């Protein structure tokens, strides 16, 4: 029974459409013509796209010099976290403001610079024409629509360069102060090492070179000189033993400190070299898989889609309106119960 009722309803709807086919077709045709006219009034826009994959590291020293990382790091694509970080930066006000300034978008989009809502209007134009997203292959896309295909490609490629510049600036804001800290520590240790060497050279100038080696030799020579009654030799050796006694402990401590300082300096030198490279050198923060090219065909508007949707929507709404009108007539014409 339910199946029969559904068939009857479907047949009734088809019969109703057939009975009102003429007004439905006229309205749909009018909508199609109007949509066609409107679609041709919409400005044609061309689309250019840059596709980026973030790198796994932006630190040259970490990728190439640090023994705890492999050299392959500099060649590896970044993970999901790197993609999200790249998207956060490309959506930042810094990137947008630099793109606006570089391509003079206020003038390009014909925005009245005296308008109180000029920045709101600019943002609306920017967001509708320049978009960033992560595609299905986990890459970042920079899509630009513009009436001029060459301008669209230039803005897309320029935005990628600005993104890299902004990321480098952000990294440099941290790398440079870090380098200054390591640099000061390194040169302080160098100065300390030089002081130790100067002190050690002073003691060595007194004839104290190696307490552990000199002491038994001088002691033996002193005993021999006494045994032979060589007073001059005894006096000379006694003087040397006195110097050993006076400076021996200092000489030993200075040598130990120099050894420890050399170990510290070796580690600091490595950190200093790494920090210096990170502060002064740069590598791209991403791999450009696809550079933007000037499009040969427009991407917007899609006129057939506008016409098709407008015609279909008009047909449906007109059908609903006719069904409602028919229902109202039936209600009005139905016998009233007293």
NULO-473045 format. One record per residue (C-alpha): x, y, z; chain; residue number from 1. Coordinates in steps of 0.02 Angstrom, whole numbers, plus 50000, padded with zeros to 5 digits. Layout:
% NULO-473045
R    xx    yy    zz chain resi
R     X     Y     Z     A  NUM
...
This chain:
% NULO-473045
R    xx    yy    zz chain resi
R 50000 50000 50000     A    1
R 50139 50121 50046     A    2
R 50228 50084 49881     A    3
R 50067 50118 49786     A    4
R 50042 50281 49880     A    5
R 50219 50337 49837     A    6
R 50192 50292 49654     A    7
R 50030 50390 49652     A    8
R 50117 50540 49731     A    9
R 50260 50531 49605     A   10
R 50137 50515 49461     A   11
R 50037 50659 49531     A   12
R 50192 50770 49543     A   13
R 50243 50727 49365     A   14
R 50067 50763 49304     A   15
R 50069 50928 49396     A   16
R 50237 50977 49319     A   17
R 50175 50927 49147     A   18
R 50016 51028 49171     A   19
R 50117 51183 49222     A   20
R 50264 51152 49107     A   21
R 50243 51311 49007     A   22
R 50258 51436 49152     A   23
R 50397 51332 49229     A   24
R 50496 51333 49067     A   25
R 50464 51518 49039     A   26
R 50525 51562 49214     A   27
R 50676 51446 49199     A   28
R 50720 51519 49029     A   29
R 50707 51696 49097     A   30
R 50819 51648 49243     A   31
R 50945 51571 49123     A   32
R 50949 51727 49016     A   33
R 50963 51841 49167     A   34
R 51100 51733 49245     A   35
R 51194 51735 49080     A   36
R 51187 51924 49072     A   37
R 51242 51941 49254     A   38
R 51383 51815 49231     A   39
R 51452 51916 49086     A   40
R 51449 52072 49195     A   41
R 51560 51985 49324     A   42
R 51743 52025 49299     A   43
R 51848 51882 49232     A   44
R 51984 51824 49351     A   45
R 52136 51714 49321     A   46
R 52206 51597 49450     A   47
R 52389 51565 49491     A   48
R 52451 51442 49620     A   49
R 52613 51413 49715     A   50
R 52634 51245 49802     A   51
R 52755 51232 49949     A   52
R 52819 51094 50060     A   53
R 52900 51151 50224     A   54
R 53076 51091 50260     A   55
R 53111 50984 50412     A   56
R 53235 51111 50481     A   57
R 53277 51293 50452     A   58
R 53441 51288 50549     A   59
R 53596 51266 50440     A   60
R 53707 51222 50588     A   61
R 53583 51093 50652     A   62
R 53566 51014 50481     A   63
R 53748 51017 50426     A   64
R 53863 51038 50576     A   65
R 53781 50957 50727     A   66
R 53839 50776 50741     A   67
R 53676 50726 50826     A   68
R 53580 50758 50664     A   69
R 53604 50681 50493     A   70
R 53648 50782 50340     A   71
R 53489 50720 50259     A   72
R 53384 50831 50373     A   73
R 53412 50981 50260     A   74
R 53336 50884 50115     A   75
R 53186 50813 50205     A   76
R 53008 50877 50194     A   77
R 52929 50935 50355     A   78
R 52790 50845 50449     A   79
R 52612 50900 50491     A   80
R 52674 51016 50628     A   81
R 52787 51107 50505     A   82
R 52642 51126 50384     A   83
R 52533 51202 50520     A   84
R 52673 51321 50570     A   85
R 52694 51375 50389     A   86
R 52507 51407 50375     A   87
R 52506 51509 50536     A   88
R 52645 51621 50471     A   89
R 52571 51643 50297     A   90
R 52405 51696 50378     A   91
R 52494 51824 50488     A   92
R 52471 52012 50478     A   93
R 52656 52032 50437     A   94
R 52641 51932 50277     A   95
R 52479 52018 50226     A   96
R 52545 52194 50259     A   97
R 52705 52160 50162     A   98
R 52607 52089 50014     A   99
R 52489 52240 50017     A  100
R 52637 52359 50019     A  101
R 52741 52269 49887     A  102
R 52601 52259 49759     A  103
R 52510 52420 49813     A  104
R 52347 52323 49831     A  105
R 52253 52473 49898     A  106
R 52273 52554 49727     A  107
R 52262 52390 49631     A  108
R 52091 52351 49704     A  109
R 52031 52530 49678     A  110
R 51998 52561 49862     A  111
R 51965 52740 49915     A  112
R 52110 52786 50029     A  113
R 52003 52921 50112     A  114
R 51864 52799 50159     A  115
R 51845 52766 50347     A  116
R 51823 52580 50307     A  117
R 51970 52568 50186     A  118
R 52062 52435 50286     A  119
R 51905 52330 50305     A  120
R 51875 52342 50118     A  121
R 52057 52299 50085     A  122
R 52049 52145 50197     A  123
R 51890 52086 50110     A  124
R 51972 52101 49939     A  125
R 52130 52017 50003     A  126
R 52038 51870 50080     A  127
R 51928 51844 49927     A  128
R 52072 51850 49803     A  129
R 52221 51781 49900     A  130
R 52195 51619 49994     A  131
R 52306 51493 50084     A  132
R 52264 51313 50120     A  133
R 52334 51139 50149     A  134
R 52294 51022 50006     A  135
R 52261 50836 50009     A  136
R 52447 50800 49986     A  137
R 52494 50895 50145     A  138
R 52570 51039 50047     A  139
R 52531 51224 50069     A  140
R 52446 51311 49924     A  141
R 52451 51499 49890     A  142
R 52308 51538 49771     A  143
R 52286 51709 49692     A  144
R 52142 51772 49583     A  145
R 52162 51928 49479     A  146
R 52095 52009 49321     A  147
R 52272 52012 49251     A  148
R 52351 51837 49239     A  149
R 52527 51908 49249     A  150
R 52484 52004 49407     A  151
R 52406 51849 49485     A  152
R 52566 51750 49454     A  153
R 52675 51892 49518     A  154
R 52574 51909 49680     A  155
R 52577 51720 49709     A  156
R 52766 51706 49684     A  157
R 52796 51867 49780     A  158
R 52693 51805 49927     A  159
R 52801 51647 49936     A  160
R 52960 51754 49941     A  161
R 52884 51867 50074     A  162
R 52834 51714 50177     A  163
R 53014 51653 50174     A  164
R 53077 51828 50220     A  165
R 52957 51843 50367     A  166
R 53006 51670 50433     A  167
R 53190 51714 50417     A  168
R 53161 51877 50511     A  169
R 53069 51787 50650     A  170
R 53210 51661 50667     A  171
R 53343 51798 50661     A  172
R 53258 51890 50804     A  173
R 53303 51741 50913     A  174
R 53463 51683 50828     A  175
R 53554 51851 50839     A  176
R 53533 51878 51028     A  177
R 53579 51695 51054     A  178
R 53736 51720 50951     A  179
R 53784 51874 51053     A  180
R 53770 51774 51215     A  181
R 53878 51632 51149     A  182
R 54001 51755 51072     A  183
R 54026 51846 51238     A  184
R 54050 51683 51332     A  185
R 54173 51619 51201     A  186
R 54281 51776 51199     A  187
R 54275 51788 51389     A  188
R 54346 51612 51397     A  189
R 54478 51659 51267     A  190
R 54531 51806 51374     A  191
R 54534 51695 51529     A  192
R 54641 51567 51437     A  193
R 54762 51705 51384     A  194
R 54777 51763 51566     A  195
R 54817 51585 51619     A  196
R 54948 51569 51482     A  197
R 55027 51735 51530     A  198
R 55038 51680 51712     A  199
R 55109 51512 51663     A  200
R 55237 51594 51547     A  201
R 55291 51708 51690     A  202
R 55322 51559 51804     A  203
R 55410 51463 51665     A  204
R 55519 51616 51641     A  205
R 55578 51589 51819     A  206
R 55636 51416 51769     A  207
R 55488 51318 51836     A  208
R 55430 51210 51690     A  209
R 55372 51045 51762     A  210
R 55372 51021 51950     A  211
R 55348 50833 51944     A  212
R 55494 50810 51825     A  213
R 55611 50944 51892     A  214
R 55594 50908 52078     A  215
R 55674 50733 52084     A  216
R 55812 50786 51964     A  217
R 55857 50941 52066     A  218
R 55846 50844 52229     A  219
R 55967 50712 52162     A  220
R 56085 50846 52095     A  221
R 56076 50937 52261     A  222
R 56127 50780 52356     A  223
R 56271 50749 52234     A  224
R 56331 50930 52252     A  225
R 56330 50917 52442     A  226
R 56421 50751 52432     A  227
R 56556 50828 52322     A  228
R 56563 50986 52426     A  229
R 56523 51095 52277     A  230
R 56457 51247 52367     A  231
R 56422 51346 52207     A  232
R 56317 51205 52137     A  233
R 56229 51184 52304     A  234
R 56185 51370 52306     A  235
R 56124 51366 52126     A  236
R 56019 51211 52151     A  237
R 55953 51276 52316     A  238
R 55894 51432 52227     A  239
R 55806 51327 52097     A  240
R 55725 51219 52230     A  241
R 55664 51376 52316     A  242
R 55582 51432 52153     A  243
R 55502 51261 52134     A  244
R 55438 51273 52311     A  245
R 55372 51449 52282     A  246
R 55293 51427 52109     A  247
R 55272 51239 52093     A  248
R 55094 51229 52159     A  249
R 55041 51378 52055     A  250
R 55120 51304 51899     A  251
R 55029 51139 51926     A  252
R 54861 51225 51955     A  253
R 54884 51336 51803     A  254
R 54917 51185 51692     A  255
R 54760 51098 51758     A  256
R 54655 51255 51731     A  257
R 54724 51275 51555     A  258
R 54678 51095 51514     A  259
R 54499 51119 51578     A  260
R 54485 51286 51490     A  261
R 54542 51209 51325     A  262
R 54404 51078 51340     A  263
R 54274 51212 51377     A  264
R 54339 51319 51233     A  265
R 54324 51173 51113     A  266
R 54140 51152 51157     A  267
R 54110 51340 51155     A  268
R 54196 51359 50987     A  269
R 54079 51231 50911     A  270
R 53927 51320 50984     A  271
R 53998 51488 50931     A  272
R 54021 51431 50751     A  273
R 53845 51358 50746     A  274
R 53765 51514 50821     A  275
R 53862 51626 50702     A  276
R 53800 51529 50551     A  277
R 53621 51531 50613     A  278
R 53631 51718 50646     A  279
R 53708 51766 50479     A  280
R 53662 51634 50352     A  281
R 53494 51578 50286     A  282
R 53420 51433 50190     A  283
R 53244 51426 50117     A  284
R 53113 51373 50242     A  285
R 53018 51270 50114     A  286
R 53030 51181 49948     A  287
R 52939 51266 49804     A  288
R 52860 51120 49711     A  289
R 52761 51228 49590     A  290
R 52794 51409 49547     A  291
R 52650 51517 49489     A  292
R 52630 51545 49302     A  293
R 52517 51666 49209     A  294
R 52356 51570 49173     A  295
R 52297 51558 48993     A  296
R 52114 51532 49037     A  297
R 52006 51618 49165     A  298
R 51956 51525 49322     A  299
R 51815 51639 49379     A  300
R 51671 51657 49351     A  301
R 51615 51484 49293     A  302
R 51472 51546 49186     A  303
R 51394 51378 49143     A  304
R 51386 51336 49328     A  305
R 51305 51503 49370     A  306
R 51176 51482 49232     A  307
R 51141 51300 49276     A  308
R 51119 51332 49462     A  309
R 51013 51486 49432     A  310
R 50901 51393 49309     A  311
R 50883 51241 49422     A  312
R 50847 51346 49577     A  313
R 50719 51450 49483     A  314
R 50633 51293 49419     A  315
R 50624 51218 49594     A  316
R 50564 51377 49679     A  317
R 50436 51407 49542     A  318
R 50373 51228 49561     A  319
R 50358 51249 49749     A  320
R 50266 51413 49727     A  321
R 50144 51333 49605     A  322
R 50117 51185 49722     A  323
R 50081 51303 49867     A  324
R 49963 51405 49758     A  325
R 49872 51247 49703     A  326
R 49856 51190 49883     A  327
R 49783 51358 49934     A  328
R 49655 51345 49793     A  329
R 49604 51171 49850     A  330
R 49582 51233 50028     A  331
R 49476 51381 49970     A  332
R 49369 51273 49857     A  333
R 49344 51132 49980     A  334
R 49169 51123 50061     A  335
R 49165 51200 50233     A  336
R 49100 51095 50377     A  337
R 48961 51177 50476     A  338
